[in-house]
Amino acid sequence: MRIWRTVLMLLCLMVLVIAGLSGQAKAQTFEQYLAEFPTSYQDELTQLHEQHANWVFVAVDTSLDWYDSVIAESDGEHSLVPLNSSNILKSKAAGDYTPETDYYIRKDASWVAASPIVVAFYMDPRNFLNEQYIFQFELLSYDQNLHSPDGVEEILDGTFMHQALVSYLDAGGNTVDTDKTYSDLIMAAAEKSGVSPYYLASKIKQEIGNTPSGSVTGSYSGYEGYYNFYNIGATSGTAPITNGLKWASSGTTYQRPWISPELSIVGGAIWIGESFINAGQNSGYLQRFNVAPEDADDLYEHQYMTNVAGAASEALSTYNAYNQMGNLDGKKVFYIPVYDDMPAEDSTVIFTAVTNKTATVNTGGTNVRSGPGISYSSTGIKLPAGTEVKIISGSRTDVSYNQSYIYYPYWYKISFDYDGEKTSGYVYADLLDIQSSVTLSAGATQKLSYQLAPNNGELPFFESSNRNIVSVDSAGKITATGANGSAEISVFSAGGGFDRLKVLIAASNNGTSNDLFDDVKTGDWYYDAVKYVAENQLMTGVGKNMFSPNASMTRAMFVTVLGRMYEQNGGNISNYKSSRFNDVEGGSWYCNYVEWAAENGIVNGYGDSQFGTNDSITREQMCAILVRYCQFAHIDLDQVKNKVTFADAADIASWAQSDVTTCQRAGLIEGSNSLFNPKGTATRAEVATILMRFDKV
């Protein structure tokens, strides 16, 4: 890690950055600035411009791939979250988490490795283009016309430094009183370092808290009389304060040794200016995530903090100071990074490997809310443990960055029966145990099918709750790494989508049986067909390792199966988000498939805007839909068998007669005792058999 740089390089970079920016600011209008940003940035920036006309926004083209940058910052060392944050936000990768003991490995006192999805949230500048949090992108240079001691005091409010004279302990334990306040020291540090005093005050507050930490008491064992207000050198580990004070007490640069608060605050500011701000990392964001083009040699390294939310937290302090001082509207410059191949700002993702998505409440008194977050009002319903619910959709909380996100980041919209009525609402994701599952035999692999919308080529993030049972790679391929047990697999989109399913590992049977599901045995006539649809993710179990081969297939299920088949052959149905049918619930697992099929003439409704979602599909309906699908997908059904006239042919609806004949001659369907039974319902086993035959067409 090349932290130390030559003075010449630092000064040259400082001149280039500041001078270049000043030239831009004079030469360009807001419209010209805006045109340099991707479209997904522009609405929020336009709104900010309307509120604060003197603000200047500069696009920083990192030339970095978005997904690669997130993965690089999620290496288990560079980005951390508090131990008491949501488990969803903690990395479960090897070296970060021990599944045998459910232990998150401490990387720094009470901090653990952040998962890629929380890193993605804080790295995406578009999540913070609002009045409060945009200050993490502010150019951090000192401006005597903008910054004042009163503004510093606003930031220090609530801390031991607010409007307080500096008093400290020397190496002998003697108290030394001064006539300077902490804000005096910070303003002096700003003048000598060229760094914004508001940033320095926010940094100090972020690092040492509202009450004195061991870094600034002057009484820390072994380092009595030494101070480190910015925790410089306090590298992550078991003794960060010791590491920081060791650095503060050694060397002669930056006014060291720091034997007083003044030397620490002023000398540390000079170090920050030279090492970061004047070397290209000229915003809080770029000090948290080093993606600065000028700092390519230390890409993803040389970062001031490991707290993944540190820049956002400091930004709020800076905003509060400006706001309280009444100079929020003054001229300010914001350096805002732009990446290559950025994901959709709002996106959904669902596993299509399962259809009937259910879960059970795992905590008694689970509160059902009106929206995805604890800030939403309660519906007045508290669900007891064991309540079975249907999952409609999953998503990230829609509140802006605050503690609600850190502790309650992902929510499910659910439906359930309450007092005899169908009711819906939102619950925190970790309060539900997923029942919808896929089954994997020990050692086997399977790629989970999913739908990401809008599909612009972005990659979702996958995570296993227990990699010792089931591992998952970046493409969604799962591997049964354990001999038995189960694990939850989660999928996240960078734009806030979320879904989960359970993977069950088939119990060892010592080679005496190859049963796929508890109700599908090797000797059953449909065994090969069920195996085919399960392995190809066209049909899944109904939960609890059951396939229900003799249960009826609903119209929604059948259309979903065809949609999956189409997707596996390269088709895209992510743009079908809402339905024309009143009985097709928006956001449901089948909604987009039904609309895709209706839009392309594969299915028809019953009239009165009804699709018959949960109606069992009849055998003649199935034939008609199959033939229409083939026409849509340009699949030729070869007529390999002689035409058969069924004894009940007169019972086949006129609109289906040709389609039944086509499917019969293609070898997809057969009768029984010369009967077709057109109005009879198709069982799941029969549909599995037809799909297996269809693959051979």
N, C-alpha and C positions, 0 to 999 in steps of 0.2 A: 504494500500500500504506500503510494508515494504522497505522503501528507506534506512533507517539507518541500518547498519550492524556492527557487532563487528569487531574490528581491527584484532582479531585472524583469523576470517573466511576470511577476505579480504586477509590477507597475505598468508594463506594456499592456497586459490584458485589461487592467483597470481603465487605462486611457481609451483603449479601443471600445470597450463596452459602453462606458459613459458617453464618450464623444459620439459614437455611432448612434446611440439611442437619442441623443439630443437632436442630431440631424434629422432623424426619422420623425421625431415629434413635431418639428417645425414644418416639414415638407408634406406630411400626409394629413388628409382629412379622416374623419371617423369612417366614412364609407370605404376609403382606401385601406385603412387598418382592417376593417371587417372582412373585406374581400380576401384577405390572406388566411382567414380561418375557414375550416370546413363548415358546411351548412349546419351541422349538428351543434355548433357553438353559437351560431349567429343570433338566434332568438333571445337567448339569455343576455348576450353582450349588448344587443340593441336595447333591451329593457334597462340594463344598467346605465347605458349612455343617456337614455331619456331621464333617468333619475339624477345622474351626475355627469353633466356635459363636459367637465374638465378632466375626466378620467381618460387615460390613454391605454389602449390594449395592444400589446405587441405579440404576434404569433412567433413562438420559438419552434422552428422545425427541427425536431430531434433526429429525423431520418432513421428512427428505430422502429422495429416491428412491435406493435402493442403487446401481443401475446408473449413474445419472447422476453420483453421487458418485465412483465408481471412474473413470469417464471424465474427470471434472474433475481428479482427482489424477494422471491419466496424461497430462498435457499436454506431457511432455518436459522440464519444468523443475522441477516440485515434488517428484518422486519419482525417486530415482536408485538404481542398484545398482552394486556394484564391477565394474570392467572385466573382472576374471577370473572373474566368475560365469558360470553356464550361459547359453549363447546364447538358450535358450528364454525366459529372464527379461529379456532386453534388447529394448527397443523397436526395431522395424524401420520405424517411420513416417518420413515425410519430415522432415528436420531432425534426426533421431536416428541415422539409418543411411544409408550410401552403398553400395548394392548393387554398383555397378560395381567398387569396390575392396574390398568386404567390410569396410568401415570403420565402426566405431561412434563417433559424434562425441562427444568428451569434453565433458562439461558442467562438470566440476570436477576438475582433475588426473586421477585415475584412476577417475572415476565417469562412468557413462553413464545415459541415460534408461531407466526401468523400463517393462516391458510392462504392459498392463492386468491380465494374469492374476496377476502377482506383487503388484501393488497391491491387487487384490481379496483375495488371501490375507492380507495384513497388515492390511487395513482391516476384515476380518470378525472382530469380537470373539469369536465362537464358537470360532475356531481357537486362542484363548489363554486359555480358561477352565480353567486348571489351576494348580496350586500355584505354579509358577515364574513363569509369564508374565502372570498376572493383575495383577501389580504395575505394569504400564503403565497400569492404570486407577485406581491408588491416589490418593486425595485428597492432594495434595502440600503440606500445611500442616505447620508445625513443632509437635511435641508433646514437651515436655521430659520427660514421663513415658515416652515411647516411644523417643526417639532419644538416642544416647549417643556419646561419642568412640570408644569401643571398636567400636561398630557401623560408624562411619566408617572406622576402621582396617581392618576386615574387607573393606570395599569397595576400599580402596586397596591391599590386599595384592597383591603382584606388580608394583607400580609403583614409580617412583623416589620417590614421596611417602610410602610406607608407613613409619610410625614414624620419620620423618625430620624433623630440624630444618630450618626454611626458611633457605636461603642463596641469595643472588641477586646479579646484577651491576647496578650503577647505570649511568647514561648514560656515565660515564667509563671503564667497564670494571673498576671496582673491586668487589671482593667484599664484600658486606654480610652478616654473620652475625646471626641472631636466636635468641632462646630459645623461639620458638614452633614447634610442629609444624604440618604441613599440616592435620591433623585439628582442631587448635585454631582455625585460621583458618576452616575450614568450619563448625565449631560456632558461631563468632562470627557468621559470615555468616547462618546459619540464624536466630539470635536477632534479628538486625537486619532481616531480610527477611521473616520468617514462613514461610520455605520449608523443607521437609524437608531436613535435612543429608544424609540418605541419597540423596535425589534429586540434590542438588548434587554429592556425591562421584561418583555414577554418571555424571552429566552431564560432569564434568571428565574422568573416565576415558574416556568415550566420545569426547570431542572431541580430547584431546591424546595418548591412548594410554598405554602403560606406560612408555615412555621419552620424555624431553622433546621435544616438537615445536618448530618455530621460533617458535610463538606464545608460549612460556614460557621460552625460554633467556636472554632479555635481550640477545642478541647478533645478532639478525636484522638484516641489512644495511639501513641507512637508518632503522631503528627501534630502535637500541641503547638499552637501559634501559627498554623498555616491555613490558608483559605482558598477555595476554588468555587466561585459563584456560578460559573458556567459548566462545571463538571467536565472540563476539558481533560482528556486522558482517562476519564472514568469508563474504560472499556468494559463491555459486557462480561460478566463472570460472577464468581462467588463474592468478590470484594471490590465492587466498583468504586466506593468512596475511597478505599485505601489506594487504589490505582490512581484516582484523580489527585489525591493529596500528595502522592509520591511524585507525580509530574509537577505539581505546583511548587514543591520544595526543592526541585532539582533544576539545574541549568541556570543560565544568566540572560536568556532572551525573553522578550515580552515582559520586562520588569520583574522577572523572577529572581529570587524566590518570593512567593506571595505571602508576606508575613503580616498583611493587613487587608481589610476589605477593599481599600482604595487601589492597592497594587493589583489585586485579583480582578476587580471590575474593569479598570482601565487597561491593564496588560492583556487580560482575556479578550477584550474588545478588539485590541490591535491584532491579536492572533486570529480571531474570527474574520476580521476584515481581510487580512493577508491570505489566510488559508482557504477562505470560502468566497466571500462576497466580491472581493476584487480579483478573484481568479475564475470568474465565470459562474459560480454557484451563487447568484446574486438575488435569490429569493428563498423564503422558507421552504417552499416546495422543492427547489433544486438542492437544498441541503438535506432534505429528507430522502429524496429520490434523485440520485445524481445521474441525470440524463442530459446534462448540458453539453451542447456540441463543442464548446471550447474546452471541455474537460474530458475528452474522449479517452485519454490514457488511464483515467481512473473511473471508467464507466461502471456504475453500480457499486463503486467503492468510495472511499473518502467522503463518507456521509456523517453528518454531525450527530444524528440521533437514530436510534433503532425503534423507538415508539412509532408504530405505523400511523398513528393519528396525531403525531406531534405537530406537524405543520398546520393542520386544521385547528388544533387547539390554540396554538399561538396566534393564529389569524384572528380568532374571535376576541382575544385580549386586545389586539391592535385596533380592531374595529371599535370596540367599546371605548377605547381612549379617544380616538378621533371623534366619535359620536358625542361623547360627554363634553369635549372641548369645542364642539360646534364647527369644526373644520373638516367635516367629512366630504364636503363638496370641493375642497381645494384640489389643485392639480396633483394627480398621482399616476404613476406608470406601473403597469402590471405586465410581467413576463409570463405568458401562458403557453405551456408546451403543447405540441401537436405530434401525434404518432402516426406511423403508417398502419393501414389496415385496422383502424379502430372499430370496435364493435358497435352495434346499434345502441343508441342511448337508452331505449326501452325495448326489451325483448323478453320473450317467454320461452321456456323449455319444459318439455314433458317427456317422460318415458312412454314410448308406445309399445314397449315389450309387455306391458300389462294393460288390461282394459278396465275391469271393474275394481276401481281403487278404493280400498277401505282401510280403516285404521281403528284402533281402540284407544280411549283416553287412559293414560297411565297415572294420572294424579287426581285424587278426589278434589272436588270443588273447582275444577278448571273453568275459568271465566271465559265466556264467549263475548267477543267484542264486535262492535259495528264496523271496524276497519282493521287493517293490518298494523297494529301498534298499540302500546299501552296508553298512548295519549287519546285513543278513541274511547268513546263511552261504552260502558257495559250494556249488553242487551238484557241484563237481569237474570240470565240463565247461567247456572253453574252445573257443569256436567260431572256426575260421579265417575270414579274409576271403573273401567270396564265397559263404558258406553261405546257402542259401535257407531262409527260415523262414516259418511261417504266423502271422499276428497274431491272437491271441485277443481281447485287450482292451488298452487303455491307461489309465493312471491316474497321479495325483500320488503321490509317495512318501508312505507313511503314517506316517513318523516326525514327531515334533513339530519345531518350529523349531530348527534348528541348521545347521551348515555343510553337512550332507548335503543339506538342502533347497536351499541357495544354489547348490551345484555340481552336484547330481544330482536335479533336481526331478521329472522325469517318466519313467515306465518303461512298457515293454511286457511283457505276458505273451505268450509265444510257444510254439509247438510245432514240433518238427523231428524228423527221423530221426537217431538216434545209435546206432551199433553195431547197426543193424538193428531198433531199437525206436523207437516213437513216444515222445518225451520232451517235457517242458514245463518252463518256468522263466521268469525275469525278466531283462531286459537294459535298460540305460539307453537311452532313446529315441534319442539322437543317434548311437548306434553302429549304427543300422540305416538303410539307404536304402530308402525306400518304393518298391515296384514297382507297386502297385495304382494305376490312373490313370484319368482321364477326358481326353478330347481336345476341344480347342477350336480353332476356326479363328481366324486373326488378326482382331482387332477384335470378335469375337463375345462375348456375355455368356451366363451360365448361372447359375441359382440352385442351389446344392448342397443336396441333401436330407440331413437329419440327423435323428437321434432323440435327444431329451433326456429322461431319466427320473430322478426323477419330473418330469412336465411341469406345472409350476405357473405357467407364464407367464414364467419368467425367460428372459433372453437370454444366449446363449453368447458367447464372444469368439473372433474369427477373426483369423488372421494369415497373411500370405504371406511366404515366405522370400525372394522377390525381386519387389518391386512393379513393376519394370521389365519383367518377363515376364508376370506375372499379378497383378492387384490383386484385393482382396476387401473388400467393405463389411461393415457391422455386421449385415446380414441374411444373409450368406453368399453373396451374388451375386458371381461371379467375372467378370473382364473380361480378355481377352487383350490386354494393353497392348504386347506385343512381337510381332515377326513370326515368331519361332521360339524354341525353347528349352523349358525346363520349370521349374516351381517347385513347392515343396511348400506346401500349404495346411493349416494346423493349426486345430483347433477345441478350445476348452476350456470346461468348465463351471466355475462358481465353486466347486462342491462337490467338485472333484477329477477329473472326467472329462477324457479327452484322446483325440484321434484325429488322423490325418493321411492325406492322399492326395496323389498327384502329378497335376499338370495339365500336359498336353503340348500345345504349340501346333503345329497342323498346318503342315508346311512349305509355303512359297509354291509354287504351281504355275503362276503366270503365267496363270491363267484357263483352262488346258487341261484341268483335271480338277476334280471336286468330290468326290473320294473322301473318305469319312468315316474309314475304317480302311484299313490296308494290304491287308486281305483282303476289302474291300467296295468294289466298283467301281460307277461310275454306271450301267453297263449291266446290272447284276445284277437279277434279278426281285424280290429282296428289298431293294433299295437304299432305296426310300422307307420301308419298314417299319423298317429299321435306323435310318434317320435319325429317324424318329418316336420310337422308344423311347429313343434317345440324347438327343435334345433335351428329352424329357419326363422324363428321369432314371428311366425304368422299368427299363432294362437298360443295362449299361455294357460296356466292353471287358474282355478277360481279361488285359490287360497287353501292354506293348510295342506299343501301337497296333494290336492285333489284336482282332477281334470273334468269330472262330471261328463263322461262320454255320452250318456243317454239323455242329458238335458237338452232342451230346445235351444237353438241358436236364434238370437234376436236379430232384427233387421239392422240395428246399430252395430252389433258385433260383426255381422257379415260384411257390411260396407267398410268397416274399419280394417278387416282382414285384407280386402281388396286394395285399400289405400296403402297398407304396409307393403303389399306385393309391388305396387306401383313405385313406392319410394325406394325399395331395394333394387329396382331396375333403373334408378337414376331420376325418377320423377320428383317433382317438388310441389307440395300442397300447402306450404307454410303461409301462403297469402290468404287462405280461406279461414277467416277468423270468426265470422258470425254466420248465423243461419237464417234462411227464409222460413223455416218451420217453427211454429209456436211451441212444439213439444221437444225441441232440441235445445238443451240448455247451453247458453254461451259459456265458453271456457271448459266445457266437459271434455272428457277424453275422446269422444266420438264426434264432437261438433264440426271440426274442420273437415273430417272425412266425409260426413254426410253432405256438407255443403259442396265439397269438391265433386262428389258423385252426382249431386243434383245439377250443378252448374254445367257438367259435361255430359248430361243426358244419360247417365248410368242408372239412376234411380228416379222414381216419381213418388210424389206424396199421395195421400188419400183424398185430398181436397180439404177446404177450410184450413189451409196452412198446417196440416198435420202430416207427419212422416210415419208415425207408428213406431217410434223409437224402440220401445220395449216389447213390441209384438213379436211373437215367434215367426220366423221367416218360413214360408211354405216352400214346398219343393218346386212348384212352378214359378214362384217369384225368384227363387234362387237361379233357376235356369235363365230366366229373362235377364236378370242383372248380370250374370256371367257373360252372356252373349253381347250385351251392350258394352261391358267392360272391354271385351276383346275388340269390338269395333273401335272404341275410343283409343285403345293402346296399339291398334294395328297388328293384332295377333290373329293369324289364320288358324281356325279350328279344322284340322284335316278330318275328313269323313272316312274313318277307317273301318267302320262297322256297317253292316246292312241295317236298313231302317226296320224298326220294330213298331208294330201297331199294338199299343197296350189295350187291354180289355176295357179299361176305364178311360179310354181316350176322349170319349164324349164329355167327361168331367173336367177336362183341361180347358181353361179359359181360352177364348179365341185369340186374345192378345199374346198368349204364351205358347200356343201349339207349335209354331215354327221353331221357337227357341228350345223347347223340350226336345224336339226331333234333332236339332243341331247338336245339343249336348249329348244325346243318346248316341248318335252316329260318331261323335268324337271320342266316345268311350268314357265320358265323365260321369254319367249316371247309368243306373241299371234299375230294372223293375224287380218285383218280387211276386212270383206266381202269376206272371203276365199282367200284373197291376203296377201302375206308376204311383198312384195315391197322390195326385197333384195338390190337393188341399191339405195333405198331412204336413206336419212340421218337420223340418230337417234337424236332426240331432247334431251335437257337436262332433261326434265320431264320424257321422256321414259327411259333414262339411270338411273335416280333416282328410277324409279319403278322397273327396273330390279335388281338394287342393293338391294332394300328392299326385293324383292322376294328371291334373292340369299342368304340373311341372314337366310332364313327359310329352305334352302336346307339341 
